[in-house]
Amino acid sequence: MASTKQVFSFIVASFLVFLLPPSHAASHSDFEDIKISSSIDSQMVNLSVYYEALSPSCATFIIQNLTGVFDDDLITITNLRMVPWGNAHVNETDNTIICQNGRDECFLHKIQACAINVWNDVDKYYALIHCMEFLVIDGTHSDWQSCFNSLGLSEEPILECYNNGTGAKLQALYGYETAHLDPPHVFMPWVVVNNKSLGKDYGDFTTYICSAYEGKVKPNACKSST
């Protein structure tokens, strides 16, 4: 009998094939650059944030609230996962992705997905996402490249990921994951702590993280929340 991991890999691969252009013959190499981690530190609490790049409510949450993960060392017990997809969907006619807030949002989703994948460093990719979402609030998201300059980060590997097709495959993964949330998301941002949806309490994620943490040494953020 196939293992759960094998079944999941098959489903994801099938979904990726669905999003690939009809002229593209899928092969094992198509998925070599997409890594799904199956090992999780039992001491860490998983905080997953499902969002869309041009949503004012998502941008506000990322800028004003989510930054708190990095306060008082809360990040030391938190595995922060950013999932840029939101309410996007796939056009069944031509397999293109349609984002709720237009093409610019799809573009930023792919750029941010590439940053997450390429750097695999929460400090780096969160800083970039935070900067871009600040521009969204400021009404200047088209100036997204300025974030690389202001943060001293190279945009070259991110653009390579965007242009070589990896970004599209990452979006397929995020789309599949978002579509299979249990319970399904009702609004954005949709915040999940250790597979538990916070619903309208998403702004109080610190309390949920501290409650879920089973380690002996708690960060200051948890000490102050008890």
N, C-alpha and C positions, 0 to 999 in steps of 0.2 A: 504494500500500500504506500502511495506517495506521501511524503511528509508534508506538514503544513507549510513549511518554507518553500518546498518545491511547488506546491499548488499555487501559493501566492506569487512566486516568481513567474509561473506560467500565465497567470491572470494579468500581471503587470506587463509582461512581454506582449501578450495579445493586445492589450490596450495601446501599447506603444506602436505596434504594427498598424493599428487602426488609424493612428494619427500621422503615420509616415505617408509621404506622397505616393500615389498609386504606382508611379514609375520606379519607386525605390524598392529593390528586392531586399527584404530584411534578412540579416544574417546575425550570427552570434556577435560579430564585431560591432554591430549597431548598439549593443547594450553594455560593452565592456567598460565604457566611461561612466556608467551610471551605477553607483554603489549604494546598496541598501544595508544599513547596519543592523545586525540581528543581536548584537551583544550590548547590553545596557548595564551600567554600574548600578547595582541594587541600592546604593546609598544616595544616588542622585534622584531628584524629582523631575519628571518630564513636564515641561511647560510648552505646549504647542499653541501657536498663534496663527489662526487662519484669517487671512486678510486680503484686501484688494488695494492696490497702490494709490488710486485716485479717489478713494472714499474719504471724505472729511472726518467721519467718525473713526475710521481706522488710523488715519494720520494723527489725529488728536491723541488717541490712545497710545500710539507708539512714541510720540514725542513727550506727552505729559505724564503718562502712567508707566508704561513698560520700562522706561529708563530706570525705574525703581529696582529692577532686578539687579542692577549693577551697584546699588547703594548698600552699604553695610554688609558687603560680601555675600549677599543673597545668591549671587551667581555661582558661588563656590559649591552650592548644593543643588543647583538648578541646571538641567539640560534644556536650554532654550532653543526651540525649533520655530523658525519662521516659515510659513507656508503661503507664498504669494499666488493665489488663484481666485479666491472669493467666489463670486457668483458667475464666473465665466462658464461658457459651455462650448461644445464642439458643434459646428455647422455640419449636419449629416450630408449635405449636398456635396461639399468640397473638402470636408475634414479640416477646415480652418477654425481657429479659436476665436470666439467672439467674447469680448469682455464687457461687463456691464457699463463701464464708463469710457468705452471707446478704444480705438487703436493705441493711443498713447499709453493707456493702462496695460494693454497686452505687452507693449514694448518694455515698460518698466518691470512688469512681472518677470519677463524673461531675463532682463539684465540683473535683477535682484536674485533670481534663481541661480544664475551663473555665478554671481558673487558668493553665494552660500556654498555652492559646489566646489568652485575653484579654490577658494581660500580655506574653507573648512576651519575657520577661526571666528568664533562668535564675536570677539571684540572688533575685528575688521569688518565683517559683513553687517553687523548690527549698526556700526557707526555709519556705513554707507547708506543703509536703509533709512536710518534716522535722519540723515542729511537730506535725502531725497524726499522724505515725507514732510520735512520742514518746508521744502520748496513747494510742495503741494498746498500746504496751508497758506503759504505766501503767494500762491498763484503764479509761481515761476518754475513749474516742474520741467518745462522744456530746457531749462538750464542745468539738467541733471549731470552733465559732464563736469561742472564746476566742483561737484562733490569729491571727485577723484583728486582734483588739484588741491582743494582745501584740506583734505585728509592726508595728502602725500601718498596716495595709493595709485598703483599702475592700472590703467584701464585696458591695456593691451590683452592680458589673458582673459578678461571678461568679454571683450569684443570678439575674441577668437572663439570662445565658447558659444557666444550668440550666433556667430556666422557659420560655424561648422556643423550646426544641427543639434549639438548637445543641449542647448537651451530649450529647444522644442521638446526634446525627450524628457527633460526635467519637468517641464510644464505638464506633460502627459502624466507623469508620476504624481504631481501635486493635484492634478485634476481628478485622478482616480481616487487618491486618498481623501480629498474633500468630499467627493460624491458618495463615499462609503462611510462617512462619519455616523456613529451610532450613539445618541440620536442624531438625526440630520441637523445641520446648522439651520438656524432660523434667521439670523442676521449676521452682520459683520461689524466688528471683529468677533470671531468665535474662538473662545479660549478654553483649552482643555488641560487639566492637570492630572497626570497619571491616568489617562483614559476617562476622566470624569469631566463632563462639560460643566462649565460654571454658569452658563446661561447669562442672565442679566447681572450676575454678581462678578462678571469678568474683571471689573476694576479692583476687586478685593483679592486678586490672585495671590498676594503675599500670605494672607491667612491660610489659604488652601495649601500652598507650598509648604509652609511651616507645619501644618497639621499632618501632611503626608510624609514629611521627613522622619526617618527612623534612626538617623545617626545620633551619636551621643553628644557631639560638640555642635551646638547651634550657632548660626551667625547672629550678629547683633540685631538684624531685622526681625528675626524670630523671637529674640528675647524681649524686644519692645512690643511685639504683637500679642504676647501672652499676659 
